[in-house]
Structures are given as C-alpha cells and as structure tokens.
Amino acid sequence: MRALVAAAIGLAPVLLFILLVSVVDLPPDGPTSPKPLLTADPGPKK
C-alpha cells in the first residue's frame, strides 16, 4: 500500500506538467511551412 501511495505522489507532478502543457498549447518556435506534410509515400513521379 505504501508503494502505491509513493508512486502516486511521484507521478502527480509529471501528470500535472503534461496536463499544463496540453492546456497551454504553446505555438512552435520559428517559421512554419504553409505546405502540408505528407503522411504517406506518394510513390514515384510519373
């Protein structure tokens, strides 16, 4: 039981940090490309 409490106390700051980062949603640093990234191999050009 003590191990579970210690694990919960140890993981609480990590989970709060992840939640904070997901809520704040900071913009990326530097310029971004207007072209969308390809998510699949388009194959050879014809």
PDB file of all heavy atoms in Angstrom:
ATOM      1  N   MET A   1       0.826  -1.204   0.000  1.00  0.00           N
ATOM      2  CA  MET A   1       0.000   0.000   0.000  1.00  0.00           C
ATOM      3  C   MET A   1       0.865   1.261   0.000  1.00  0.00           C
ATOM      4  O   MET A   1       0.560   2.229  -0.675  1.00  0.00           O
ATOM      5  CB  MET A   1      -0.909  -0.038   1.237  1.00  0.00           C
ATOM      6  CG  MET A   1      -1.957   1.027   1.248  1.00  0.00           C
ATOM      7  SD  MET A   1      -3.108   0.745  -0.089  1.00  0.00           S
ATOM      8  CE  MET A   1      -4.230   2.062   0.159  1.00  0.00           C
ATOM      9  N   ARG A   2       1.950   1.210   0.782  1.00  0.00           N
ATOM     10  CA  ARG A   2       2.845   2.372   0.819  1.00  0.00           C
ATOM     11  C   ARG A   2       3.472   2.619  -0.546  1.00  0.00           C
ATOM     12  O   ARG A   2       3.714   3.767  -0.936  1.00  0.00           O
ATOM     13  CB  ARG A   2       3.956   2.146   1.840  1.00  0.00           C
ATOM     14  CG  ARG A   2       3.486   2.209   3.267  1.00  0.00           C
ATOM     15  CD  ARG A   2       4.664   2.044   4.193  1.00  0.00           C
ATOM     16  NE  ARG A   2       4.230   1.807   5.559  1.00  0.00           N
ATOM     17  CZ  ARG A   2       5.039   1.525   6.538  1.00  0.00           C
ATOM     18  NH1 ARG A   2       6.334   1.432   6.326  1.00  0.00           N
ATOM     19  NH2 ARG A   2       4.572   1.330   7.750  1.00  0.00           N
ATOM     20  N   ALA A   3       3.758   1.533  -1.267  1.00  0.00           N
ATOM     21  CA  ALA A   3       4.361   1.682  -2.596  1.00  0.00           C
ATOM     22  C   ALA A   3       3.396   2.381  -3.552  1.00  0.00           C
ATOM     23  O   ALA A   3       3.811   3.194  -4.375  1.00  0.00           O
ATOM     24  CB  ALA A   3       4.758   0.316  -3.148  1.00  0.00           C
ATOM     25  N   LEU A   4       2.117   2.067  -3.460  1.00  0.00           N
ATOM     26  CA  LEU A   4       1.130   2.714  -4.325  1.00  0.00           C
ATOM     27  C   LEU A   4       1.011   4.205  -4.011  1.00  0.00           C
ATOM     28  O   LEU A   4       0.909   5.037  -4.918  1.00  0.00           O
ATOM     29  CB  LEU A   4      -0.233   2.036  -4.170  1.00  0.00           C
ATOM     30  CG  LEU A   4      -0.342   0.622  -4.730  1.00  0.00           C
ATOM     31  CD1 LEU A   4      -1.707   0.047  -4.404  1.00  0.00           C
ATOM     32  CD2 LEU A   4      -0.092   0.613  -6.215  1.00  0.00           C
ATOM     33  N   VAL A   5       1.044   4.543  -2.737  1.00  0.00           N
ATOM     34  CA  VAL A   5       0.968   5.950  -2.347  1.00  0.00           C
ATOM     35  C   VAL A   5       2.212   6.693  -2.813  1.00  0.00           C
ATOM     36  O   VAL A   5       2.122   7.806  -3.337  1.00  0.00           O
ATOM     37  CB  VAL A   5       0.788   6.069  -0.815  1.00  0.00           C
ATOM     38  CG1 VAL A   5       0.894   7.514  -0.373  1.00  0.00           C
ATOM     39  CG2 VAL A   5      -0.548   5.477  -0.395  1.00  0.00           C
ATOM     40  N   ALA A   6       3.373   6.063  -2.654  1.00  0.00           N
ATOM     41  CA  ALA A   6       4.617   6.697  -3.094  1.00  0.00           C
ATOM     42  C   ALA A   6       4.629   6.882  -4.611  1.00  0.00           C
ATOM     43  O   ALA A   6       5.075   7.912  -5.117  1.00  0.00           O
ATOM     44  CB  ALA A   6       5.815   5.854  -2.654  1.00  0.00           C
ATOM     45  N   ALA A   7       4.125   5.898  -5.341  1.00  0.00           N
ATOM     46  CA  ALA A   7       4.070   6.018  -6.803  1.00  0.00           C
ATOM     47  C   ALA A   7       3.112   7.123  -7.216  1.00  0.00           C
ATOM     48  O   ALA A   7       3.388   7.895  -8.141  1.00  0.00           O
ATOM     49  CB  ALA A   7       3.656   4.686  -7.408  1.00  0.00           C
ATOM     50  N   ALA A   8       1.979   7.225  -6.541  1.00  0.00           N
ATOM     51  CA  ALA A   8       1.005   8.272  -6.864  1.00  0.00           C
ATOM     52  C   ALA A   8       1.585   9.661  -6.580  1.00  0.00           C
ATOM     53  O   ALA A   8       1.409  10.591  -7.371  1.00  0.00           O
ATOM     54  CB  ALA A   8      -0.274   8.052  -6.062  1.00  0.00           C
ATOM     55  N   ILE A   9       2.298   9.782  -5.459  1.00  0.00           N
ATOM     56  CA  ILE A   9       2.911  11.072  -5.116  1.00  0.00           C
ATOM     57  C   ILE A   9       4.020  11.404  -6.114  1.00  0.00           C
ATOM     58  O   ILE A   9       4.172  12.557  -6.523  1.00  0.00           O
ATOM     59  CB  ILE A   9       3.450  11.036  -3.670  1.00  0.00           C
ATOM     60  CG1 ILE A   9       2.291  10.975  -2.689  1.00  0.00           C
ATOM     61  CG2 ILE A   9       4.333  12.242  -3.389  1.00  0.00           C
ATOM     62  CD1 ILE A   9       2.709  10.747  -1.252  1.00  0.00           C
ATOM     63  N   GLY A  10       4.761  10.416  -6.553  1.00  0.00           N
ATOM     64  CA  GLY A  10       5.838  10.646  -7.507  1.00  0.00           C
ATOM     65  C   GLY A  10       5.329  10.997  -8.896  1.00  0.00           C
ATOM     66  O   GLY A  10       5.945  11.776  -9.620  1.00  0.00           O
ATOM     67  N   LEU A  11       4.200  10.426  -9.298  1.00  0.00           N
ATOM     68  CA  LEU A  11       3.672  10.669 -10.638  1.00  0.00           C
ATOM     69  C   LEU A  11       2.804  11.914 -10.720  1.00  0.00           C
ATOM     70  O   LEU A  11       2.557  12.417 -11.815  1.00  0.00           O
ATOM     71  CB  LEU A  11       2.861   9.461 -11.108  1.00  0.00           C
ATOM     72  CG  LEU A  11       3.676   8.233 -11.486  1.00  0.00           C
ATOM     73  CD1 LEU A  11       2.745   7.100 -11.868  1.00  0.00           C
ATOM     74  CD2 LEU A  11       4.637   8.521 -12.613  1.00  0.00           C
ATOM     75  N   ALA A  12       2.344  12.434  -9.613  1.00  0.00           N
ATOM     76  CA  ALA A  12       1.452  13.599  -9.626  1.00  0.00           C
ATOM     77  C   ALA A  12       2.082  14.809 -10.316  1.00  0.00           C
ATOM     78  O   ALA A  12       1.432  15.418 -11.178  1.00  0.00           O
ATOM     79  CB  ALA A  12       1.013  13.931  -8.206  1.00  0.00           C
ATOM     80  N   PRO A  13       3.331  15.200 -10.013  1.00  0.00           N
ATOM     81  CA  PRO A  13       3.910  16.360 -10.709  1.00  0.00           C
ATOM     82  C   PRO A  13       4.056  16.135 -12.217  1.00  0.00           C
ATOM     83  O   PRO A  13       3.861  17.050 -13.016  1.00  0.00           O
ATOM     84  CB  PRO A  13       5.279  16.552 -10.061  1.00  0.00           C
ATOM     85  CG  PRO A  13       5.216  15.823  -8.780  1.00  0.00           C
ATOM     86  CD  PRO A  13       4.221  14.733  -8.965  1.00  0.00           C
ATOM     87  N   VAL A  14       4.387  14.919 -12.603  1.00  0.00           N
ATOM     88  CA  VAL A  14       4.544  14.615 -14.028  1.00  0.00           C
ATOM     89  C   VAL A  14       3.200  14.754 -14.739  1.00  0.00           C
ATOM     90  O   VAL A  14       3.114  15.353 -15.809  1.00  0.00           O
ATOM     91  CB  VAL A  14       5.124  13.193 -14.209  1.00  0.00           C
ATOM     92  CG1 VAL A  14       5.175  12.814 -15.672  1.00  0.00           C
ATOM     93  CG2 VAL A  14       6.502  13.099 -13.576  1.00  0.00           C
ATOM     94  N   LEU A  15       2.161  14.203 -14.156  1.00  0.00           N
ATOM     95  CA  LEU A  15       0.841  14.291 -14.766  1.00  0.00           C
ATOM     96  C   LEU A  15       0.342  15.737 -14.805  1.00  0.00           C
ATOM     97  O   LEU A  15      -0.275  16.160 -15.791  1.00  0.00           O
ATOM     98  CB  LEU A  15      -0.150  13.408 -14.011  1.00  0.00           C
ATOM     99  CG  LEU A  15       0.132  11.913 -14.092  1.00  0.00           C
ATOM    100  CD1 LEU A  15      -0.831  11.137 -13.203  1.00  0.00           C
ATOM    101  CD2 LEU A  15       0.063  11.421 -15.516  1.00  0.00           C
ATOM    102  N   LEU A  16       0.619  16.506 -13.776  1.00  0.00           N
ATOM    103  CA  LEU A  16       0.223  17.917 -13.783  1.00  0.00           C
ATOM    104  C   LEU A  16       0.974  18.696 -14.858  1.00  0.00           C
ATOM    105  O   LEU A  16       0.395  19.559 -15.518  1.00  0.00           O
ATOM    106  CB  LEU A  16       0.469  18.534 -12.408  1.00  0.00           C
ATOM    107  CG  LEU A  16      -0.494  18.092 -11.307  1.00  0.00           C
ATOM    108  CD1 LEU A  16      -0.066  18.674  -9.972  1.00  0.00           C
ATOM    109  CD2 LEU A  16      -1.912  18.503 -11.641  1.00  0.00           C
ATOM    110  N   PHE A  17       2.251  18.387 -15.045  1.00  0.00           N
ATOM    111  CA  PHE A  17       3.031  19.063 -16.081  1.00  0.00           C
ATOM    112  C   PHE A  17       2.497  18.726 -17.470  1.00  0.00           C
ATOM    113  O   PHE A  17       2.348  19.605 -18.319  1.00  0.00           O
ATOM    114  CB  PHE A  17       4.504  18.667 -15.972  1.00  0.00           C
ATOM    115  CG  PHE A  17       5.358  19.258 -17.052  1.00  0.00           C
ATOM    116  CD1 PHE A  17       5.690  20.605 -17.010  1.00  0.00           C
ATOM    117  CD2 PHE A  17       5.810  18.484 -18.105  1.00  0.00           C
ATOM    118  CE1 PHE A  17       6.478  21.165 -18.014  1.00  0.00           C
ATOM    119  CE2 PHE A  17       6.591  19.037 -19.107  1.00  0.00           C
ATOM    120  CZ  PHE A  17       6.924  20.375 -19.062  1.00  0.00           C
ATOM    121  N   ILE A  18       2.181  17.473 -17.707  1.00  0.00           N
ATOM    122  CA  ILE A  18       1.628  17.066 -19.009  1.00  0.00           C
ATOM    123  C   ILE A  18       0.287  17.750 -19.244  1.00  0.00           C
ATOM    124  O   ILE A  18       0.007  18.230 -20.344  1.00  0.00           O
ATOM    125  CB  ILE A  18       1.499  15.537 -19.075  1.00  0.00           C
ATOM    126  CG1 ILE A  18       2.883  14.899 -19.093  1.00  0.00           C
ATOM    127  CG2 ILE A  18       0.699  15.108 -20.299  1.00  0.00           C
ATOM    128  CD1 ILE A  18       2.884  13.402 -18.969  1.00  0.00           C
ATOM    129  N   LEU A  19      -0.532  17.818 -18.233  1.00  0.00           N
ATOM    130  CA  LEU A  19      -1.826  18.490 -18.351  1.00  0.00           C
ATOM    131  C   LEU A  19      -1.635  19.977 -18.633  1.00  0.00           C
ATOM    132  O   LEU A  19      -2.320  20.551 -19.492  1.00  0.00           O
ATOM    133  CB  LEU A  19      -2.635  18.296 -17.067  1.00  0.00           C
ATOM    134  CG  LEU A  19      -4.021  18.915 -17.048  1.00  0.00           C
ATOM    135  CD1 LEU A  19      -4.910  18.259 -18.087  1.00  0.00           C
ATOM    136  CD2 LEU A  19      -4.643  18.797 -15.677  1.00  0.00           C
ATOM    137  N   LEU A  20      -0.696  20.609 -17.957  1.00  0.00           N
ATOM    138  CA  LEU A  20      -0.427  22.034 -18.171  1.00  0.00           C
ATOM    139  C   LEU A  20       0.055  22.298 -19.596  1.00  0.00           C
ATOM    140  O   LEU A  20      -0.416  23.225 -20.253  1.00  0.00           O
ATOM    141  CB  LEU A  20       0.615  22.520 -17.166  1.00  0.00           C
ATOM    142  CG  LEU A  20       1.063  23.973 -17.314  1.00  0.00           C
ATOM    143  CD1 LEU A  20      -0.085  24.909 -16.954  1.00  0.00           C
ATOM    144  CD2 LEU A  20       2.270  24.257 -16.437  1.00  0.00           C
ATOM    145  N   VAL A  21       0.960  21.474 -20.088  1.00  0.00           N
ATOM    146  CA  VAL A  21       1.480  21.654 -21.441  1.00  0.00           C
ATOM    147  C   VAL A  21       0.373  21.456 -22.476  1.00  0.00           C
ATOM    148  O   VAL A  21       0.290  22.185 -23.458  1.00  0.00           O
ATOM    149  CB  VAL A  21       2.660  20.688 -21.699  1.00  0.00           C
ATOM    150  CG1 VAL A  21       3.043  20.649 -23.166  1.00  0.00           C
ATOM    151  CG2 VAL A  21       3.852  21.091 -20.859  1.00  0.00           C
ATOM    152  N   SER A  22      -0.506  20.489 -22.251  1.00  0.00           N
ATOM    153  CA  SER A  22      -1.579  20.248 -23.224  1.00  0.00           C
ATOM    154  C   SER A  22      -2.622  21.359 -23.195  1.00  0.00           C
ATOM    155  O   SER A  22      -3.229  21.671 -24.221  1.00  0.00           O
ATOM    156  CB  SER A  22      -2.230  18.898 -22.962  1.00  0.00           C
ATOM    157  OG  SER A  22      -2.878  18.909 -21.711  1.00  0.00           O
ATOM    158  N   VAL A  23      -2.831  21.984 -22.050  1.00  0.00           N
ATOM    159  CA  VAL A  23      -3.831  23.054 -21.956  1.00  0.00           C
ATOM    160  C   VAL A  23      -3.284  24.358 -22.529  1.00  0.00           C
ATOM    161  O   VAL A  23      -3.991  25.070 -23.244  1.00  0.00           O
ATOM    162  CB  VAL A  23      -4.278  23.238 -20.489  1.00  0.00           C
ATOM    163  CG1 VAL A  23      -5.085  24.507 -20.316  1.00  0.00           C
ATOM    164  CG2 VAL A  23      -5.088  22.037 -20.030  1.00  0.00           C
ATOM    165  N   VAL A  24      -2.022  24.692 -22.249  1.00  0.00           N
ATOM    166  CA  VAL A  24      -1.446  25.958 -22.684  1.00  0.00           C
ATOM    167  C   VAL A  24      -1.263  25.976 -24.199  1.00  0.00           C
ATOM    168  O   VAL A  24      -1.551  26.972 -24.843  1.00  0.00           O
ATOM    169  CB  VAL A  24      -0.103  26.214 -21.959  1.00  0.00           C
ATOM    170  CG1 VAL A  24       0.616  27.409 -22.561  1.00  0.00           C
ATOM    171  CG2 VAL A  24      -0.353  26.428 -20.484  1.00  0.00           C
ATOM    172  N   ASP A  25      -0.818  24.860 -24.800  1.00  0.00           N
ATOM    173  CA  ASP A  25      -0.671  24.723 -26.253  1.00  0.00           C
ATOM    174  C   ASP A  25       0.158  25.869 -26.837  1.00  0.00           C
ATOM    175  O   ASP A  25      -0.341  26.719 -27.565  1.00  0.00           O
ATOM    176  CB  ASP A  25      -2.040  24.649 -26.914  1.00  0.00           C
ATOM    177  CG  ASP A  25      -1.955  24.138 -28.341  1.00  0.00           C
ATOM    178  OD1 ASP A  25      -1.005  23.398 -28.642  1.00  0.00           O
ATOM    179  OD2 ASP A  25      -2.849  24.464 -29.135  1.00  0.00           O
ATOM    180  N   LEU A  26       1.440  25.907 -26.502  1.00  0.00           N
ATOM    181  CA  LEU A  26       2.342  26.957 -26.955  1.00  0.00           C
ATOM    182  C   LEU A  26       2.563  26.872 -28.469  1.00  0.00           C
ATOM    183  O   LEU A  26       2.639  25.784 -29.019  1.00  0.00           O
ATOM    184  CB  LEU A  26       3.687  26.826 -26.229  1.00  0.00           C
ATOM    185  CG  LEU A  26       3.645  27.016 -24.725  1.00  0.00           C
ATOM    186  CD1 LEU A  26       4.997  26.675 -24.118  1.00  0.00           C
ATOM    187  CD2 LEU A  26       3.273  28.441 -24.386  1.00  0.00           C
ATOM    188  N   PRO A  27       2.667  28.010 -29.141  1.00  0.00           N
ATOM    189  CA  PRO A  27       2.945  27.973 -30.580  1.00  0.00           C
ATOM    190  C   PRO A  27       4.379  27.520 -30.832  1.00  0.00           C
ATOM    191  O   PRO A  27       5.255  27.712 -29.987  1.00  0.00           O
ATOM    192  CB  PRO A  27       2.744  29.420 -31.019  1.00  0.00           C
ATOM    193  CG  PRO A  27       2.987  30.215 -29.795  1.00  0.00           C
ATOM    194  CD  PRO A  27       2.525  29.365 -28.640  1.00  0.00           C
ATOM    195  N   PRO A  28       4.648  26.926 -31.984  1.00  0.00           N
ATOM    196  CA  PRO A  28       6.014  26.471 -32.264  1.00  0.00           C
ATOM    197  C   PRO A  28       6.957  27.649 -32.475  1.00  0.00           C
ATOM    198  O   PRO A  28       6.546  28.719 -32.930  1.00  0.00           O
ATOM    199  CB  PRO A  28       5.862  25.652 -33.551  1.00  0.00           C
ATOM    200  CG  PRO A  28       4.610  26.163 -34.180  1.00  0.00           C
ATOM    201  CD  PRO A  28       3.724  26.588 -33.047  1.00  0.00           C
ATOM    202  N   ASP A  29       8.218  27.450 -32.142  1.00  0.00           N
ATOM    203  CA  ASP A  29       9.234  28.487 -32.342  1.00  0.00           C
ATOM    204  C   ASP A  29       9.687  28.485 -33.794  1.00  0.00           C
ATOM    205  O   ASP A  29       9.856  27.428 -34.406  1.00  0.00           O
ATOM    206  CB  ASP A  29      10.433  28.242 -31.429  1.00  0.00           C
ATOM    207  CG  ASP A  29      10.092  28.430 -29.971  1.00  0.00           C
ATOM    208  OD1 ASP A  29       9.126  29.163 -29.695  1.00  0.00           O
ATOM    209  OD2 ASP A  29      10.772  27.848 -29.120  1.00  0.00           O
ATOM    210  N   GLY A  30       9.909  29.643 -34.346  1.00  0.00           N
ATOM    211  CA  GLY A  30      10.435  29.759 -35.692  1.00  0.00           C
ATOM    212  C   GLY A  30       9.345  29.709 -36.748  1.00  0.00           C
ATOM    213  O   GLY A  30       8.159  29.552 -36.453  1.00  0.00           O
ATOM    214  N   PRO A  31       9.762  29.842 -38.003  1.00  0.00           N
ATOM    215  CA  PRO A  31       8.782  29.846 -39.089  1.00  0.00           C
ATOM    216  C   PRO A  31       8.220  28.461 -39.350  1.00  0.00           C
ATOM    217  O   PRO A  31       8.881  27.453 -39.094  1.00  0.00           O
ATOM    218  CB  PRO A  31       9.595  30.335 -40.285  1.00  0.00           C
ATOM    219  CG  PRO A  31      10.995  29.927 -39.969  1.00  0.00           C
ATOM    220  CD  PRO A  31      11.129  30.028 -38.477  1.00  0.00           C
ATOM    221  N   THR A  32       7.010  28.412 -39.837  1.00  0.00           N
ATOM    222  CA  THR A  32       6.383  27.149 -40.217  1.00  0.00           C
ATOM    223  C   THR A  32       6.066  27.180 -41.702  1.00  0.00           C
ATOM    224  O   THR A  32       5.876  28.245 -42.283  1.00  0.00           O
ATOM    225  CB  THR A  32       5.089  26.906 -39.421  1.00  0.00           C
ATOM    226  OG1 THR A  32       4.210  27.997 -39.654  1.00  0.00           O
ATOM    227  CG2 THR A  32       5.366  26.780 -37.939  1.00  0.00           C
ATOM    228  N   SER A  33       5.998  26.029 -42.301  1.00  0.00           N
ATOM    229  CA  SER A  33       5.752  25.917 -43.736  1.00  0.00           C
ATOM    230  C   SER A  33       4.246  25.926 -44.001  1.00  0.00           C
ATOM    231  O   SER A  33       3.477  25.273 -43.297  1.00  0.00           O
ATOM    232  CB  SER A  33       6.354  24.623 -44.273  1.00  0.00           C
ATOM    233  OG  SER A  33       5.984  24.445 -45.618  1.00  0.00           O
ATOM    234  N   PRO A  34       3.794  26.652 -45.035  1.00  0.00           N
ATOM    235  CA  PRO A  34       2.375  26.625 -45.361  1.00  0.00           C
ATOM    236  C   PRO A  34       1.952  25.328 -46.047  1.00  0.00           C
ATOM    237  O   PRO A  34       0.780  25.017 -46.105  1.00  0.00           O
ATOM    238  CB  PRO A  34       2.198  27.825 -46.304  1.00  0.00           C
ATOM    239  CG  PRO A  34       3.543  28.013 -46.914  1.00  0.00           C
ATOM    240  CD  PRO A  34       4.540  27.581 -45.869  1.00  0.00           C
ATOM    241  N   LYS A  35       2.933  24.562 -46.577  1.00  0.00           N
ATOM    242  CA  LYS A  35       2.603  23.309 -47.265  1.00  0.00           C
ATOM    243  C   LYS A  35       2.340  22.214 -46.233  1.00  0.00           C
ATOM    244  O   LYS A  35       3.075  22.074 -45.254  1.00  0.00           O
ATOM    245  CB  LYS A  35       3.760  22.878 -48.162  1.00  0.00           C
ATOM    246  CG  LYS A  35       4.020  23.814 -49.310  1.00  0.00           C
ATOM    247  CD  LYS A  35       5.167  23.298 -50.169  1.00  0.00           C
ATOM    248  CE  LYS A  35       5.445  24.229 -51.321  1.00  0.00           C
ATOM    249  NZ  LYS A  35       6.567  23.752 -52.145  1.00  0.00           N
ATOM    250  N   PRO A  36       1.296  21.410 -46.446  1.00  0.00           N
ATOM    251  CA  PRO A  36       1.036  20.313 -45.515  1.00  0.00           C
ATOM    252  C   PRO A  36       2.070  19.198 -45.674  1.00  0.00           C
ATOM    253  O   PRO A  36       2.621  18.991 -46.766  1.00  0.00           O
ATOM    254  CB  PRO A  36      -0.355  19.832 -45.919  1.00  0.00           C
ATOM    255  CG  PRO A  36      -0.484  20.216 -47.346  1.00  0.00           C
ATOM    256  CD  PRO A  36       0.297  21.488 -47.504  1.00  0.00           C
ATOM    257  N   LEU A  37       2.354  18.520 -44.598  1.00  0.00           N
ATOM    258  CA  LEU A  37       3.289  17.409 -44.649  1.00  0.00           C
ATOM    259  C   LEU A  37       2.600  16.168 -45.201  1.00  0.00           C
ATOM    260  O   LEU A  37       1.417  15.930 -44.930  1.00  0.00           O
ATOM    261  CB  LEU A  37       3.827  17.111 -43.249  1.00  0.00           C
ATOM    262  CG  LEU A  37       4.630  18.215 -42.605  1.00  0.00           C
ATOM    263  CD1 LEU A  37       4.994  17.819 -41.173  1.00  0.00           C
ATOM    264  CD2 LEU A  37       5.894  18.487 -43.384  1.00  0.00           C
ATOM    265  N   LEU A  38       3.321  15.407 -45.974  1.00  0.00           N
ATOM    266  CA  LEU A  38       2.766  14.159 -46.498  1.00  0.00           C
ATOM    267  C   LEU A  38       2.839  13.099 -45.415  1.00  0.00           C
ATOM    268  O   LEU A  38       3.852  12.929 -44.752  1.00  0.00           O
ATOM    269  CB  LEU A  38       3.546  13.710 -47.729  1.00  0.00           C
ATOM    270  CG  LEU A  38       3.475  14.629 -48.941  1.00  0.00           C
ATOM    271  CD1 LEU A  38       4.374  14.118 -50.043  1.00  0.00           C
ATOM    272  CD2 LEU A  38       2.051  14.727 -49.446  1.00  0.00           C
ATOM    273  N   THR A  39       1.759  12.365 -45.245  1.00  0.00           N
ATOM    274  CA  THR A  39       1.741  11.318 -44.225  1.00  0.00           C
ATOM    275  C   THR A  39       1.934   9.941 -44.833  1.00  0.00           C
ATOM    276  O   THR A  39       2.025   8.963 -44.137  1.00  0.00           O
ATOM    277  CB  THR A  39       0.424  11.350 -43.439  1.00  0.00           C
ATOM    278  OG1 THR A  39      -0.652  11.215 -44.365  1.00  0.00           O
ATOM    279  CG2 THR A  39       0.282  12.659 -42.688  1.00  0.00           C
ATOM    280  N   ALA A  40       1.958   9.848 -46.162  1.00  0.00           N
ATOM    281  CA  ALA A  40       2.172   8.562 -46.827  1.00  0.00           C
ATOM    282  C   ALA A  40       3.131   8.772 -47.999  1.00  0.00           C
ATOM    283  O   ALA A  40       3.285   9.882 -48.502  1.00  0.00           O
ATOM    284  CB  ALA A  40       0.845   7.992 -47.307  1.00  0.00           C
ATOM    285  N   ASP A  41       3.750   7.704 -48.434  1.00  0.00           N
ATOM    286  CA  ASP A  41       4.658   7.774 -49.579  1.00  0.00           C
ATOM    287  C   ASP A  41       3.830   7.985 -50.841  1.00  0.00           C
ATOM    288  O   ASP A  41       3.000   7.141 -51.178  1.00  0.00           O
ATOM    289  CB  ASP A  41       5.458   6.476 -49.652  1.00  0.00           C
ATOM    290  CG  ASP A  41       6.512   6.534 -50.748  1.00  0.00           C
ATOM    291  OD1 ASP A  41       6.721   7.626 -51.312  1.00  0.00           O
ATOM    292  OD2 ASP A  41       7.116   5.489 -51.032  1.00  0.00           O
ATOM    293  N   PRO A  42       4.035   9.099 -51.569  1.00  0.00           N
ATOM    294  CA  PRO A  42       3.229   9.350 -52.753  1.00  0.00           C
ATOM    295  C   PRO A  42       3.590   8.443 -53.925  1.00  0.00           C
ATOM    296  O   PRO A  42       2.876   8.387 -54.917  1.00  0.00           O
ATOM    297  CB  PRO A  42       3.515  10.809 -53.076  1.00  0.00           C
ATOM    298  CG  PRO A  42       4.864  11.047 -52.514  1.00  0.00           C
ATOM    299  CD  PRO A  42       4.967  10.182 -51.294  1.00  0.00           C
ATOM    300  N   GLY A  43       4.715   7.725 -53.863  1.00  0.00           N
ATOM    301  CA  GLY A  43       5.120   6.851 -54.948  1.00  0.00           C
ATOM    302  C   GLY A  43       5.969   7.598 -55.957  1.00  0.00           C
ATOM    303  O   GLY A  43       6.217   8.799 -55.829  1.00  0.00           O
ATOM    304  N   PRO A  44       6.401   6.904 -56.970  1.00  0.00           N
ATOM    305  CA  PRO A  44       7.260   7.552 -57.971  1.00  0.00           C
ATOM    306  C   PRO A  44       6.479   8.562 -58.804  1.00  0.00           C
ATOM    307  O   PRO A  44       5.285   8.381 -59.068  1.00  0.00           O
ATOM    308  CB  PRO A  44       7.739   6.384 -58.835  1.00  0.00           C
ATOM    309  CG  PRO A  44       6.730   5.321 -58.644  1.00  0.00           C
ATOM    310  CD  PRO A  44       6.193   5.487 -57.260  1.00  0.00           C
ATOM    311  N   LYS A  45       7.168   9.623 -59.195  1.00  0.00           N
ATOM    312  CA  LYS A  45       6.530  10.632 -60.040  1.00  0.00           C
ATOM    313  C   LYS A  45       6.469  10.125 -61.483  1.00  0.00           C
ATOM    314  O   LYS A  45       7.402   9.550 -61.981  1.00  0.00           O
ATOM    315  CB  LYS A  45       7.298  11.957 -59.969  1.00  0.00           C
ATOM    316  CG  LYS A  45       7.234  12.581 -58.605  1.00  0.00           C
ATOM    317  CD  LYS A  45       7.850  13.969 -58.594  1.00  0.00           C
ATOM    318  CE  LYS A  45       7.693  14.576 -57.218  1.00  0.00           C
ATOM    319  NZ  LYS A  45       8.146  15.951 -57.179  1.00  0.00           N
ATOM    320  N   LYS A  46       5.334  10.355 -62.103  1.00  0.00           N
ATOM    321  CA  LYS A  46       5.145   9.885 -63.492  1.00  0.00           C
ATOM    322  C   LYS A  46       5.365  10.972 -64.476  1.00  0.00           C
ATOM    323  O   LYS A  46       5.147  12.115 -64.249  1.00  0.00           O
ATOM    324  CB  LYS A  46       3.736   9.315 -63.656  1.00  0.00           C
ATOM    325  CG  LYS A  46       3.524   8.095 -62.795  1.00  0.00           C
ATOM    326  CD  LYS A  46       2.135   7.541 -62.973  1.00  0.00           C
ATOM    327  CE  LYS A  46       1.944   6.328 -62.091  1.00  0.00           C
ATOM    328  NZ  LYS A  46       0.616   5.769 -62.198  1.00  0.00           N
TER     329      LYS A  46
END
